[in-house]
Amino acid sequence: MQKFTDADLSRIIEMAWEDRTPFEAIEALYGLNETAVIALMRREMKASSFRMWRRRVSGRATKHIALRSPEVSRAYCPTQYKR
């Protein structure tokens, strides 16, 4: 199991919650595949929050690059990151 800083854990959880951030992006940045992200979310979140997240992302096409519509070309909103 990899050790992540609190900031990294926070960012991974944030990316997992975002509708348009695919699991592949999390894997590219942090080396966690979908199964590892699910395990991390289960470990780091309250049980009720985890269940809500799983309901939300299960079957969501935007969470997988291969299932995405070609119109979805960006992983985030331009105003998402504050400067």
MDAnalysis code that builds the backbone (N, CA, C; Angstrom):
import MDAnalysis as mda
import numpy as np

u = mda.Universe.empty(249, n_residues=83, atom_resindex=np.repeat(np.arange(83), 3), trajectory=True)
u.add_TopologyAttr("name", ["N", "CA", "C"] * 83)
u.add_TopologyAttr("resid", np.arange(1, 84))
u.add_TopologyAttr("resname", ["MET", "GLN", "LYS", "PHE", "THR", "ASP", "ALA", "ASP", "LEU", "SER", "ARG", "ILE", "ILE", "GLU", "MET", "ALA", "TRP", "GLU", "ASP", "ARG", "THR", "PRO", "PHE", "GLU", "ALA", "ILE", "GLU", "ALA", "LEU", "TYR", "GLY", "LEU", "ASN", "GLU", "THR", "ALA", "VAL", "ILE", "ALA", "LEU", "MET", "ARG", "ARG", "GLU", "MET", "LYS", "ALA", "SER", "SER", "PHE", "ARG", "MET", "TRP", "ARG", "ARG", "ARG", "VAL", "SER", "GLY", "ARG", "ALA", "THR", "LYS", "HIS", "ILE", "ALA", "LEU", "ARG", "SER", "PRO", "GLU", "VAL", "SER", "ARG", "ALA", "TYR", "CYS", "PRO", "THR", "GLN", "TYR", "LYS", "ARG"])
u.atoms.positions = np.array([
    [0.844, -1.181, 0.000],
    [0.000, 0.000, 0.000],
    [0.887, 1.242, 0.000],
    [0.595, 2.153, -0.887],
    [1.360, 3.389, -0.974],
    [0.987, 4.320, 0.169],
    [1.954, 5.128, 0.565],
    [1.702, 6.170, 1.556],
    [1.469, 7.480, 0.819],
    [0.387, 8.144, 1.131],
    [0.065, 9.428, 0.526],
    [0.024, 10.491, 1.612],
    [0.371, 11.702, 1.239],
    [0.244, 12.811, 2.173],
    [-1.242, 13.115, 2.343],
    [-1.559, 13.889, 3.365],
    [-2.953, 14.295, 3.565],
    [-3.468, 15.065, 2.356],
    [-2.613, 15.893, 1.773],
    [-3.003, 16.666, 0.587],
    [-3.295, 15.739, -0.590],
    [-2.455, 14.713, -0.769],
    [-2.685, 13.750, -1.845],
    [-3.987, 12.983, -1.631],
    [-4.222, 12.528, -0.408],
    [-5.472, 11.818, -0.108],
    [-6.678, 12.694, -0.397],
    [-6.596, 13.938, 0.016],
    [-7.693, 14.876, -0.223],
    [-7.944, 15.040, -1.718],
    [-6.878, 15.168, -2.503],
    [-7.015, 15.353, -3.948],
    [-7.553, 14.091, -4.617],
    [-7.108, 12.923, -4.191],
    [-7.614, 11.674, -4.761],
    [-9.111, 11.546, -4.497],
    [-9.523, 11.835, -3.272],
    [-10.947, 11.762, -2.921],
    [-11.741, 12.783, -3.734],
    [-11.204, 13.983, -3.879],
    [-11.869, 15.017, -4.670],
    [-12.022, 14.558, -6.120],
    [-10.962, 14.008, -6.698],
    [-11.022, 13.535, -8.081],
    [-12.023, 12.395, -8.230],
    [-12.088, 11.505, -7.236],
    [-13.033, 10.391, -7.298],
    [-14.478, 10.888, -7.260],
    [-14.739, 11.961, -6.537],
    [-16.087, 12.522, -6.457],
    [-16.482, 13.265, -7.726],
    [-15.509, 13.826, -8.430],
    [-15.821, 14.612, -9.622],
    [-16.380, 13.718, -10.725],
    [-17.491, 14.139, -11.309],
    [-18.151, 13.347, -12.337],
    [-17.294, 13.175, -13.579],
    [-16.596, 14.212, -13.977],
    [-15.896, 14.167, -15.257],
    [-14.431, 13.751, -15.148],
    [-13.956, 13.417, -13.967],
    [-12.577, 12.942, -13.814],
    [-12.591, 11.425, -13.863],
    [-12.025, 10.838, -14.912],
    [-12.048, 9.376, -15.038],
    [-11.074, 8.706, -14.078],
    [-11.353, 7.455, -13.779],
    [-10.447, 6.677, -12.932],
    [-9.058, 6.592, -13.555],
    [-8.996, 6.614, -14.875],
    [-7.707, 6.554, -15.562],
    [-6.829, 7.761, -15.232],
    [-7.438, 8.923, -15.005],
    [-6.667, 10.116, -14.633],
    [-6.068, 9.950, -13.238],
    [-6.828, 9.359, -12.330],
    [-6.317, 9.100, -10.980],
    [-5.170, 8.099, -11.057],
    [-5.322, 7.100, -11.897],
    [-4.258, 6.102, -12.041],
    [-2.993, 6.731, -12.626],
    [-3.156, 7.604, -13.609],
    [-1.990, 8.242, -14.225],
    [-1.243, 9.127, -13.230],
    [-1.985, 9.830, -12.371],
    [-1.347, 10.753, -11.421],
    [-0.840, 10.077, -10.158],
    [-1.592, 9.099, -9.656],
    [-1.278, 8.528, -8.344],
    [-0.999, 7.026, -8.362],
    [-1.151, 6.381, -9.513],
    [-0.852, 4.954, -9.606],
    [-1.902, 4.045, -8.993],
    [-3.113, 4.556, -8.790],
    [-4.202, 3.761, -8.202],
    [-5.218, 3.412, -9.281],
    [-5.432, 2.116, -9.515],
    [-6.468, 1.734, -10.470],
    [-7.834, 1.871, -9.798],
    [-8.888, 1.570, -10.539],
    [-10.241, 1.751, -10.009],
    [-10.463, 0.954, -8.726],
    [-10.003, -0.276, -8.691],
    [-10.166, -1.113, -7.497],
    [-9.467, -0.500, -6.294],
    [-8.272, 0.037, -6.496],
    [-7.518, 0.668, -5.405],
    [-8.196, 1.952, -4.944],
    [-8.779, 2.704, -5.888],
    [-9.502, 3.929, -5.511],
    [-10.719, 3.561, -4.657],
    [-11.432, 2.525, -5.046],
    [-12.597, 2.085, -4.272],
    [-12.162, 1.684, -2.862],
    [-11.072, 0.941, -2.750],
    [-10.575, 0.529, -1.431],
    [-10.171, 1.743, -0.601],
    [-9.510, 2.708, -1.229],
    [-9.107, 3.931, -0.525],
    [-10.337, 4.696, -0.042],
    [-11.327, 4.834, -0.902],
    [-12.547, 5.560, -0.527],
    [-13.257, 4.841, 0.627],
    [-13.298, 3.524, 0.581],
    [-13.940, 2.758, 1.654],
    [-13.217, 2.993, 2.984],
    [-11.883, 3.035, 2.927],
    [-11.062, 3.196, 4.128],
    [-11.131, 4.629, 4.680],
    [-11.174, 5.631, 3.820],
    [-11.044, 7.016, 4.244],
    [-12.368, 7.724, 4.534],
    [-13.476, 7.153, 4.080],
    [-14.760, 7.829, 4.235],
    [-15.639, 7.113, 5.256],
    [-16.618, 7.854, 5.768],
    [-17.641, 7.224, 6.596],
    [-18.405, 6.237, 5.721],
    [-18.951, 5.207, 6.331],
    [-19.661, 4.171, 5.576],
    [-20.806, 4.749, 4.753],
    [-21.560, 5.663, 5.320],
    [-22.694, 6.236, 4.586],
    [-22.220, 7.084, 3.409],
    [-21.121, 7.802, 3.578],
    [-20.565, 8.602, 2.477],
    [-20.029, 7.700, 1.378],
    [-19.391, 6.619, 1.769],
    [-18.885, 5.671, 0.779],
    [-20.033, 5.081, -0.031],
    [-21.103, 4.652, 0.631],
    [-22.251, 4.086, -0.081],
    [-22.851, 5.102, -1.044],
    [-22.952, 6.353, -0.618],
    [-23.485, 7.408, -1.483],
    [-22.576, 7.589, -2.708],
    [-21.270, 7.589, -2.496],
    [-20.319, 7.747, -3.595],
    [-20.426, 6.571, -4.568],
    [-20.500, 5.344, -4.039],
    [-20.593, 4.174, -4.914],
    [-21.859, 4.208, -5.758],
    [-22.982, 4.599, -5.170],
    [-24.220, 4.733, -5.950],
    [-24.031, 5.766, -7.043],
    [-23.339, 6.842, -6.708],
    [-23.150, 7.943, -7.655],
    [-22.280, 7.539, -8.843],
    [-21.178, 6.842, -8.607],
    [-20.242, 6.544, -9.699],
    [-20.518, 5.227, -10.408],
    [-21.292, 4.341, -9.815],
    [-21.571, 3.057, -10.459],
    [-22.321, 3.270, -11.771],
    [-21.734, 2.786, -12.833],
    [-22.368, 2.895, -14.139],
    [-22.245, 4.254, -14.793],
    [-21.524, 5.176, -14.198],
    [-21.371, 6.516, -14.762],
    [-20.337, 6.463, -15.878],
    [-20.758, 6.713, -17.095],
    [-19.881, 6.589, -18.259],
    [-18.707, 7.560, -18.215],
    [-18.884, 8.712, -17.610],
    [-17.802, 9.699, -17.605],
    [-16.655, 9.312, -16.691],
    [-16.826, 8.300, -15.847],
    [-15.745, 7.872, -14.961],
    [-14.779, 6.911, -15.663],
    [-15.061, 6.557, -16.921],
    [-14.197, 5.666, -17.688],
    [-13.987, 6.260, -19.081],
    [-12.749, 6.464, -19.461],
    [-12.455, 7.072, -20.755],
    [-13.070, 6.266, -21.900],
    [-12.999, 4.949, -21.836],
    [-13.503, 4.111, -22.922],
    [-15.011, 4.243, -23.109],
    [-15.742, 4.598, -22.060],
    [-17.204, 4.705, -22.136],
    [-17.688, 6.116, -22.416],
    [-16.777, 7.070, -22.417],
    [-17.159, 8.469, -22.593],
    [-17.655, 8.782, -23.990],
    [-18.557, 9.722, -24.028],
    [-18.999, 10.275, -25.298],
    [-17.856, 11.117, -25.874],
    [-17.700, 11.154, -27.177],
    [-16.635, 11.978, -27.769],
    [-16.780, 13.472, -27.461],
    [-17.978, 13.913, -27.102],
    [-18.186, 15.324, -26.771],
    [-17.539, 15.710, -25.442],
    [-17.259, 14.739, -24.591],
    [-16.642, 15.012, -23.300],
    [-15.133, 14.951, -23.487],
    [-14.541, 16.116, -23.682],
    [-13.110, 16.127, -23.961],
    [-12.291, 16.719, -22.821],
    [-12.932, 17.356, -21.877],
    [-12.215, 17.955, -20.753],
    [-12.561, 17.211, -19.480],
    [-11.604, 17.144, -18.581],
    [-11.833, 16.427, -17.333],
    [-12.285, 17.361, -16.220],
    [-12.230, 18.667, -16.445],
    [-12.623, 19.596, -15.389],
    [-13.153, 20.889, -15.983],
    [-13.864, 21.591, -15.169],
    [-14.407, 22.895, -15.533],
    [-13.286, 23.931, -15.437],
    [-13.212, 24.884, -16.373],
    [-12.139, 25.885, -16.327],
    [-12.126, 26.719, -15.037],
    [-13.263, 26.817, -14.376],
    [-13.315, 27.613, -13.139],
    [-13.109, 26.764, -11.893],
    [-12.819, 25.498, -12.076],
    [-12.698, 24.575, -10.941],
    [-11.544, 24.938, -10.029],
    [-10.421, 25.292, -10.594],
    [-9.241, 25.582, -9.780],
    [-9.123, 27.074, -9.543],
    [-9.096, 27.438, -8.297],
    [-9.027, 28.858, -7.942],
    [-7.577, 29.293, -7.888],
    [-7.311, 30.475, -8.342],
    [-5.939, 30.998, -8.352],
    [-5.785, 32.157, -7.420],
])
